[in-house]
Amino acid sequence: MNSKKPYLVVILIQTIVCGYLLLSKVAFDRGLNTFVFTVYRQAAATLFLLPFSLIFEWKNAPPLSFITLCKIFLFSLFGITLSLNMYGIGLNYATPTLAAAGSNCVPAITFFFALLLREETVKIGTIPGIVKVAGIVACMGGALTLAFYKGPHLRPLFHLFKIKGHQAHGSNGKTWIKGCFLLLTSNTLYALSLVLQVRLIKTYPAKLLLTNLLCFTSAIQSFAIAIAVERDSKEWKLDWNVKLLAVAYAGFVVMGAAYYLQTWIIEKKGSVFMAMSSPLGLMITMFCSSFFLGDITYLGSILGGILLVGGLYSVLWGKSKEQTLNNENNMKSAVESSLSELNKSMAAEGVL
């Protein structure tokens, strides 16, 4: 069961993210300001995590050095604040399905950053190495197929809501390009943060408290950006409707629970493993967006999804196989070293 736990947690995270995309899109289409939304969600996440941080980790938490605080500030600024604000605007221009599709560039970008920082290796001469590269190429091909090929469309037979102005992949060319650019930039920052998060956790291993500090720092940074962009007090008002629900869900469930689970996954399985689960999120979002919002599903979306899922399992298989081979080689080296030491010892005693 413990071996399956990371996979179950990944499925849970992607389902949570799907709900966030759908609720956020509905809220944005009904007038919620994206910058204000980011402030509220980060503040809600901070308040949600604070009591748990104080109860479970405050007493045993390592001291915060000035260098660690600087790392937290910079990580929060680029990996969370700027990434979330760009993602929110991009989602406002696009659709949940396109946003989820754009997230599938994250594995390739994360893998590239991990290679640069020597967290990942590729042995081209081995079958696992070739499969890993083929999986990355398949993910890129799937993302490009989703973005640039539509093909025939399949309208949903039944849906619960119809949000105004909602059309798959956007109806305006300029709006679609803006959305794609912002989502790609956001995902690039997010991919870099996944890799750097491994090092940040090693610097400050109190995961719950670290998540709380990141959310708090991001809330302050997001407030500074929002107050400079939007000063109309009416934009900051939340009523008892889907806007408040979207903020509560994003803050308490996504940034509170899902972000902590993501930190746990990265520590256990690595940054690329977390990033490679994004195609699963696309499939969940594609179905839910069509069923709940009446989003149009194109043949290109289905073909792209197949490529993405195939790429996902190719990379995971390659990583698993490489890890198994490395463990076997390490065990073999340890046995050979032990035998060599034993032979030397016996030779020194005159046994041989």
C-alpha positions in Angstrom: 0.0 0.0 0.0 2.9 2.4 0.8 4.3 1.9 -2.6 1.0 3.0 -4.2 0.5 5.9 -1.9 2.4 8.5 -4.1 0.3 7.5 -7.1 -3.0 7.9 -5.2 -1.8 11.3 -3.8 -1.0 12.4 -7.4 -4.5 11.5 -8.6 -6.0 13.4 -5.7 -3.9 16.5 -6.4 -4.9 16.5 -10.1 -8.6 16.2 -9.2 -8.3 19.1 -6.8 -6.6 21.2 -9.5 -9.4 20.3 -12.0 -12.0 21.7 -9.6 -9.9 24.8 -9.2 -9.8 25.4 -12.9 -13.5 25.0 -13.4 -14.5 27.1 -10.4 -12.0 29.9 -11.2 -13.2 30.1 -14.8 -16.8 30.5 -13.7 -15.8 33.1 -11.2 -13.7 35.1 -13.7 -16.4 35.1 -16.3 -18.8 36.5 -13.6 -16.5 39.4 -12.9 -13.9 38.3 -10.3 -10.7 40.3 -10.7 -7.8 37.9 -11.2 -5.3 39.9 -9.1 -7.7 40.2 -6.2 -8.5 36.5 -6.5 -4.8 35.7 -6.1 -4.5 37.8 -2.9 -7.6 36.3 -1.3 -6.6 32.7 -2.2 -3.1 33.1 -0.7 -4.4 34.8 2.4 -7.0 32.0 2.9 -4.3 29.4 2.5 -2.1 31.2 5.1 -4.9 31.2 7.6 -5.8 27.6 6.9 -2.3 26.3 7.4 -1.3 28.5 10.3 -2.9 26.5 13.2 -1.5 23.2 11.8 2.0 24.7 11.4 1.9 26.0 15.0 0.6 22.7 16.5 2.7 20.2 14.6 6.0 21.9 13.6 6.6 25.1 15.4 8.4 23.6 18.4 10.7 21.4 16.4 11.2 23.7 13.4 14.8 24.7 12.6 15.7 28.4 13.0 15.2 30.7 10.0 18.4 32.3 8.8 18.5 35.5 6.7 19.6 33.5 3.7 16.7 31.1 4.1 14.3 34.0 4.3 15.8 35.5 1.1 15.3 32.1 -0.6 11.7 31.9 0.6 11.0 35.4 -0.7 12.5 34.8 -4.1 11.0 31.4 -4.5 7.6 32.8 -3.5 7.9 35.8 -5.9 8.8 33.8 -9.0 7.4 30.3 -8.3 4.1 31.3 -6.7 3.1 35.0 -7.0 4.1 35.8 -10.6 3.2 32.3 -11.7 -0.3 32.5 -10.2 -1.1 36.0 -11.4 0.0 35.1 -15.0 -2.0 31.8 -14.8 -5.1 33.6 -13.6 -5.0 36.1 -16.5 -4.2 33.3 -19.0 -7.2 31.3 -17.7 -9.4 34.3 -18.0 -8.4 34.6 -21.7 -8.6 30.8 -22.3 -10.6 27.8 -21.1 -10.0 25.2 -18.4 -9.1 22.6 -21.0 -6.6 24.8 -22.7 -5.1 25.8 -19.3 -4.8 22.1 -18.4 -3.3 21.4 -21.8 -0.7 24.2 -21.3 0.3 22.6 -18.0 1.5 19.6 -20.0 4.5 21.6 -21.1 5.6 21.5 -17.5 7.2 18.0 -17.6 9.5 18.9 -20.5 10.5 22.2 -19.0 11.0 20.6 -15.6 13.1 17.9 -17.1 15.2 20.5 -18.9 15.8 22.5 -15.7 16.5 19.3 -13.8 19.2 18.4 -16.3 20.8 21.8 -16.1 20.9 21.5 -12.3 22.1 17.8 -12.5 19.1 16.4 -10.7 18.2 14.2 -13.6 20.4 12.2 -16.1 19.7 10.8 -19.5 21.7 7.7 -20.7 20.9 7.8 -24.4 22.6 4.5 -25.0 20.2 2.6 -22.8 16.6 1.6 -23.4 15.3 3.4 -20.3 17.1 6.6 -21.4 15.6 6.4 -25.0 12.1 5.7 -23.6 12.4 8.8 -21.3 13.4 11.0 -24.2 10.6 9.5 -26.3 8.1 10.2 -23.5 9.2 13.9 -23.3 8.9 14.2 -27.1 5.4 12.6 -26.9 4.3 15.1 -24.2 5.5 18.0 -26.3 3.8 16.5 -29.4 0.6 16.1 -27.4 0.6 19.7 -26.1 1.3 21.0 -29.6 -1.6 18.9 -31.0 -4.0 20.3 -28.4 -2.9 23.8 -29.1 -2.8 23.8 -32.9 -5.0 21.1 -34.2 -8.8 21.0 -33.5 -10.4 18.7 -36.1 -14.0 17.7 -35.8 -15.8 18.6 -32.5 -18.0 16.5 -30.2 -20.6 18.5 -28.4 -21.5 17.3 -25.0 -24.8 15.5 -24.7 -25.5 16.9 -21.3 -24.0 19.7 -19.1 -25.0 21.4 -15.9 -23.8 25.0 -16.5 -23.1 27.3 -19.4 -20.9 30.2 -18.5 -21.1 33.3 -20.7 -18.6 33.7 -23.5 -17.2 30.2 -22.9 -15.9 28.5 -26.0 -13.2 25.8 -26.3 -9.8 27.3 -27.1 -11.2 30.8 -27.3 -13.0 32.5 -30.1 -10.7 35.5 -30.5 -7.3 35.0 -32.1 -5.5 37.7 -30.2 -7.1 36.7 -26.9 -6.1 33.1 -27.5 -2.5 34.1 -28.2 -2.3 36.2 -25.0 -3.7 33.3 -23.0 -1.2 30.8 -24.5 1.7 33.2 -23.8 0.7 33.9 -20.2 0.0 30.2 -19.5 3.4 29.2 -21.0 5.3 31.8 -19.0 3.4 30.8 -15.8 4.2 27.1 -16.4 7.9 27.9 -17.1 8.1 29.7 -13.7 6.2 26.8 -12.1 8.5 24.2 -13.6 11.6 26.0 -12.3 10.0 26.2 -8.9 9.4 22.4 -8.8 13.1 21.8 -9.3 14.3 24.5 -6.9 11.7 23.3 -4.3 13.8 20.2 -3.7 16.8 22.3 -2.6 14.6 24.6 -0.6 13.1 21.7 1.4 16.7 20.5 2.1 17.5 24.0 3.5 14.3 24.1 5.6 12.8 20.6 6.0 9.7 21.7 8.1 7.4 21.2 5.1 4.2 22.4 6.7 5.7 25.5 8.1 7.6 26.2 4.9 4.4 25.9 2.9 2.7 28.4 5.3 5.6 30.8 5.0 5.5 30.6 1.2 1.7 31.3 1.2 2.1 34.2 3.6 4.9 35.8 1.6 3.0 35.3 -1.6 -0.1 36.9 -0.1 1.9 40.1 0.7 3.5 40.2 -2.7 0.2 39.6 -4.5 -1.4 42.4 -2.4 1.3 44.8 -3.5 0.7 43.9 -7.2 -3.1 44.0 -6.9 -3.3 47.3 -5.1 -1.1 48.8 -7.8 -3.2 47.4 -10.6 -6.7 47.6 -9.1 -7.7 50.3 -6.7 -11.5 50.2 -7.1 -12.9 49.0 -3.7 -15.8 47.4 -5.5 -13.5 44.9 -7.1 -12.4 43.7 -3.7 -15.9 42.9 -2.5 -16.9 39.3 -2.3 -20.6 38.2 -2.0 -22.0 34.8 -1.1 -21.7 33.4 -4.6 -19.4 31.4 -6.8 -16.7 34.1 -6.4 -16.4 33.4 -2.7 -16.6 29.7 -3.3 -13.7 29.9 -5.8 -11.5 31.9 -3.4 -12.3 29.5 -0.5 -11.6 26.4 -2.6 -8.4 27.8 -4.1 -7.1 29.0 -0.7 -8.2 26.2 1.6 -8.2 23.2 -0.7 -5.6 24.0 -3.5 -3.0 26.1 -1.8 -3.7 24.6 1.7 -4.1 20.8 1.2 -2.8 20.2 -2.4 0.3 22.3 -2.1 1.3 20.5 1.1 0.7 17.1 -0.7 2.8 18.3 -3.6 5.6 19.2 -1.3 5.4 15.6 0.2 5.4 14.1 -3.3 8.4 16.1 -4.4 10.3 15.0 -1.3 9.4 11.3 -1.8 9.6 10.9 -5.6 11.3 14.0 -7.0 10.2 17.1 -9.0 9.9 15.4 -12.5 7.6 12.7 -11.0 5.2 15.4 -9.9 5.4 17.3 -13.2 4.8 14.2 -15.2 1.4 13.7 -13.6 0.0 16.8 -15.3 -1.4 14.8 -18.4 -3.6 13.0 -16.0 -5.0 16.4 -14.8 -5.7 17.2 -18.5 -7.8 14.1 -19.0 -9.8 14.8 -15.8 -10.3 18.5 -16.7 -11.3 17.7 -20.3 -14.0 15.4 -19.1 -15.3 17.7 -16.3 -15.1 20.8 -18.4 -17.3 19.1 -21.1 -19.7 17.6 -18.6 -20.2 20.5 -16.2 -19.6 23.6 -18.4 -20.6 22.3 -21.8 -17.1 22.8 -23.2 -16.6 21.6 -26.8 -14.2 18.6 -27.1 -12.3 18.4 -30.4 -10.7 15.4 -32.0 -7.3 17.2 -31.5 -7.9 17.2 -27.8 -8.5 13.5 -27.7 -5.4 12.7 -29.9 -3.3 15.1 -27.9 -4.5 13.5 -24.6 -3.5 10.1 -25.9 0.0 11.3 -26.7 0.3 13.0 -23.3 -0.8 10.0 -21.3 1.6 7.8 -23.4 4.4 10.2 -22.8 3.6 10.2 -19.1 3.9 6.5 -18.6 6.9 6.3 -20.9 8.9 8.7 -18.7 7.7 7.1 -15.5 8.7 3.6 -16.8 12.1 4.9 -17.9 12.7 6.5 -14.5 11.6 3.4 -12.7 13.7 1.1 -14.8 16.8 3.4 -14.4 16.3 3.4 -10.7 16.1 -0.4 -10.6 19.3 -0.7 -12.7 21.1 1.8 -10.5 20.0 -0.1 -7.4 21.2 -3.4 -8.9 24.6 -1.8 -9.9 25.0 -0.3 -6.5 24.3 -3.6 -4.8 26.7 -5.4 -7.2 29.4 -2.8 -6.5 28.9 -3.2 -2.7 29.1 -7.0 -3.0 32.3 -6.8 -5.1 33.8 -4.3 -2.7 33.0 -6.5 0.3 34.5 -9.6 -1.5 37.6 -7.6 -2.4 38.1 -6.5 1.2 37.6 -10.0 2.4 40.2 -11.4 0.0 42.7 -8.7 1.1 42.0 -9.6 4.8 42.4 -13.3 4.2 45.6 -12.7 2.1 47.1 -10.6 4.9 46.4 -13.4 7.4 48.0 -16.0 5.2 44.9 -18.0 4.5 45.3 -17.7 0.8 
